[in-house]
Amino acid sequence: MKYPWIDEYLLKKRGVTKDLQESWNWVRYKLGDRMFAAICLDEKNIPYYINLKLEPEEGEFLRSQYEDIIPGFYSNKQHWNSIKPDGTVPDELLMDLLDKSYRLILGSFPKKRQRELLGLSCCGTECEKCALFQHSCDGCNTLEGRVFHVPEGKVCAIYACAVKKNKLANCARCKELPCKIWRATKDPNMTQEEFEENIKRRVRNLSL
């Protein structure tokens, strides 16, 4: 296979697991219980297709441009596509298509479940890495924004904007990221330099 990077590339994505579907001999890459990509293996465990999901219009267009992209093998042929592992599809394009398949499957989950699968709060914080997690705070997703640093009964301003007001899974698609609300929620225990690095880290976390 001319794409030896696939396994590492996919497993670096947040929330991704893989398994072997023995009856099909497919290596499946999943978010939760839903597959977003697969490497189909023959009886000698040699890849013969890479399966991924795309919007129907894009899949149809790409199949007209590349003879090595065909309707999904043993899959819904409107939504799934199969790419020959030794064909002419450029690495950069395949990466982009795998990213799109990942985002499509992620978006098929309820918004709260999306945050849980990613292991992130709506602002990109990894709650499980916080020293207060499961001590004085159970995390933003569990508490639905009523985290330790806001007054009792109140909701974090970022959560209120992204989740309550704009009905988003997180801040990732906001054109104003990082916005004035982010900057207004600076931890007073942080230096400005630490806060700026914290913002950069959270933005990176939200970049799928």
C-alpha positions as a printed Julia matrix, in Angstrom:
208×3 Matrix{Float64}:
   0.0     0.0     0.0
   1.31    3.44   -0.95
  -0.22    5.12    2.11
   1.72    3.62    5.06
   0.91    6.67    7.19
  -2.84    5.97    7.44
  -2.92    4.04   10.71
  -0.85    6.58   12.64
  -2.68    9.5    11.04
  -6.12    8.21   12.01
  -5.23    7.09   15.51
  -3.91   10.57   16.31
  -7.41   11.94   15.9
  -9.36   12.51   19.08
 -11.64    9.7    20.19
 -10.58    7.24   17.49
 -10.34    3.52   18.15
  -9.75    0.66   15.75
 -10.71   -2.97   15.59
 -10.69   -5.89   13.19
 -14.03   -7.01   11.78
 -12.95  -10.62   11.37
 -15.82  -11.81    9.19
 -14.98   -9.14    6.59
 -11.27   -8.85    7.39
 -11.6    -5.09    7.63
  -9.52   -2.88    9.91
 -12.12   -0.37   11.08
 -11.49    3.11   12.48
 -14.31    4.29   14.69
 -15.69    7.11   16.76
 -17.71    5.57   19.52
 -19.55    2.72   17.85
 -19.55    4.26   14.36
 -17.02    3.55   11.63
 -15.64    6.45    9.6
 -12.89    4.61    7.68
 -11.77    1.08    6.96
  -8.9    -0.72    5.33
 -10.25   -3.77    3.53
  -7.84   -6.72    3.53
  -7.74   -9.78    1.3
  -7.1   -13.36    2.41
  -3.36  -12.57    2.6
  -4.05   -9.44    4.69
  -3.05   -7.17    1.82
  -5.15   -3.98    1.53
  -7.38   -3.81   -1.53
  -9.62   -0.83   -0.67
  -9.73    2.11    1.71
 -13.34    2.95    2.56
 -14.49    6.37    3.75
 -17.63    8.46    3.86
 -18.27   11.7     1.92
 -21.18   13.93    1.07
 -22.85   12.29   -1.96
 -22.14   15.2    -4.31
 -18.45   15.29   -3.47
 -18.11   11.54   -3.75
 -19.75   11.56   -7.17
 -17.48   14.38   -8.36
 -14.3    12.68   -7.16
 -15.27    9.39   -8.78
 -15.56   11.28  -12.07
 -12.04   12.69  -11.58
 -10.15    9.63  -10.32
 -10.55    6.13  -11.69
  -9.11    4.83   -8.4
 -12.11    6.15   -6.44
 -15.21    4.0    -6.86
 -18.58    3.61   -5.09
 -18.19    2.08   -1.66
 -17.33   -1.6    -1.69
 -19.8    -3.58    0.4
 -21.19   -0.23    1.63
 -23.9     2.29    0.9
 -22.76    3.49   -2.5
 -24.34    6.91   -2.19
 -22.41    7.91    0.93
 -19.35    5.65    0.96
 -16.4     5.53   -1.4
 -13.58    3.05   -1.92
 -10.07    4.15   -2.83
  -7.54    1.77   -4.32
  -4.52    1.62   -2.0
  -1.98    1.56   -4.82
  -3.65    4.06   -7.12
  -3.03    7.66   -8.11
  -4.96    9.57   -5.45
  -2.48   12.06   -3.91
  -1.61   11.68   -0.24
  -2.81   15.21    0.54
  -6.19   14.54   -1.03
  -6.63   11.26    0.81
  -5.79   12.98    4.11
  -8.41   15.62    3.37
 -11.03   12.97    2.53
 -10.28   11.03    5.7
 -10.64   14.26    7.69
 -14.02   14.9     6.07
 -15.21   11.38    6.8
 -14.15   11.8    10.44
 -16.04   15.08   10.74
 -19.16   13.64    9.08
 -19.33   10.77   11.56
 -18.52   13.03   14.5
 -21.32   15.35   13.43
 -23.79   12.46   13.38
 -23.66   12.27   17.18
 -25.59   14.56   19.54
 -23.54   17.63   20.43
 -22.91   16.63   24.04
 -21.75   13.21   22.89
 -19.4    14.88   20.41
 -17.7    16.71   23.28
 -17.45   13.48   25.25
 -15.92   11.6    22.32
 -13.36   14.34   21.8
 -12.57   14.5    25.51
 -12.96   18.28   25.4
 -15.16   20.94   26.87
 -16.76   23.37   24.42
 -13.78   25.72   24.81
 -11.21   23.02   24.08
 -10.19   22.35   27.68
  -9.15   18.79   28.5
 -10.94   18.52   31.83
  -9.37   15.18   32.71
  -5.95   16.82   32.77
  -7.03   19.41   35.33
  -5.84   18.85   38.92
  -9.36   19.61   40.16
 -11.08   17.03   37.96
 -13.19   14.62   40.02
 -12.12   16.4    43.2
 -13.83   19.77   43.3
 -15.09   19.61   39.7
 -16.58   16.82   37.57
 -15.82   18.58   34.31
 -17.7    20.91   32.01
 -19.51   18.23   30.0
 -20.9    16.49   33.07
 -21.79   19.73   34.84
 -23.13   21.36   31.66
 -21.06   24.47   32.17
 -21.65   24.83   35.92
 -17.97   24.46   36.65
 -15.98   25.34   39.75
 -14.86   28.79   38.63
 -18.36   30.29   38.17
 -20.79   31.31   40.94
 -23.06   28.54   42.21
 -26.02   28.0    39.92
 -24.42   29.95   37.08
 -23.06   28.67   33.76
 -19.65   29.45   32.28
 -20.0    32.34   29.82
 -18.28   30.37   27.06
 -20.63   27.4    27.52
 -23.62   29.75   27.65
 -22.62   31.31   24.32
 -21.53   28.23   22.38
 -23.89   25.56   23.68
 -26.92   27.35   25.12
 -27.22   30.33   22.77
 -25.72   29.15   19.47
 -26.46   25.41   19.83
 -22.93   24.39   18.84
 -21.03   21.3    19.92
 -18.06   23.55   20.72
 -16.34   26.78   19.72
 -14.4    25.23   16.82
 -16.56   26.69   14.03
 -16.89   30.15   15.54
 -15.41   32.79   13.23
 -14.41   34.92   16.22
 -12.37   32.2    17.95
 -10.81   33.1    20.35
 -13.42   35.74   21.12
 -13.78   38.45   23.75
 -15.7    36.04   25.98
 -12.68   33.75   26.06
 -10.45   36.64   27.01
 -12.86   37.82   29.69
 -12.62   34.45   31.44
  -8.92   34.68   32.26
  -7.9    32.72   35.35
  -6.55   35.39   37.74
  -3.92   32.91   38.91
  -2.37   32.86   35.41
   0.11   35.34   34.08
  -0.79   36.94   30.78
   1.84   34.81   29.07
   0.42   31.63   30.6
  -3.08   32.67   29.57
  -2.06   33.29   25.98
  -0.43   29.86   25.82
  -3.55   28.33   27.34
  -5.67   29.93   24.62
  -3.36   28.65   21.89
  -3.52   25.12   23.33
  -7.31   25.13   23.48
  -7.58   26.41   19.9
  -5.25   23.61   18.77
  -7.39   21.09   20.64
 -10.46   22.25   18.72
  -8.74   21.99   15.35
  -9.85   18.6    14.04
